[in-house]
Amino acid sequence: MKFLEKLTSKKGQVSMEIGILVAAAVAVAAIAAYFYASNVKNSASNTKQLQTAQSVHLTKLQTQQLKI
């Protein structure tokens, strides 16, 4: 209930507290976005490597079948 009293008061401290809360939320969102982008980049790289390995394996199998 003290928080509601602070919101209805006209003191500058409330503005500072809300500003700090918003700044913290922005910082958390920025950190989350960084890790999300990093994870997407790594996933794309891993997918490309997996596709390359699969195509090499498939080529080897096709070569072996042609020899038979």
GIVENZI-V489284 format. One record per pair of residues at least 6 apart in sequence whose C-alpha atoms are under 6 Angstrom apart, sorted by the first residue. I is the first residue (numbers start at 1). GAP is how many residues later the second one is. Records with the same first field share a line. If there is no record, write none. Layout:
# GIVENZI-V489284
I->GAP ; GAP
This chain:
# GIVENZI-V489284
none
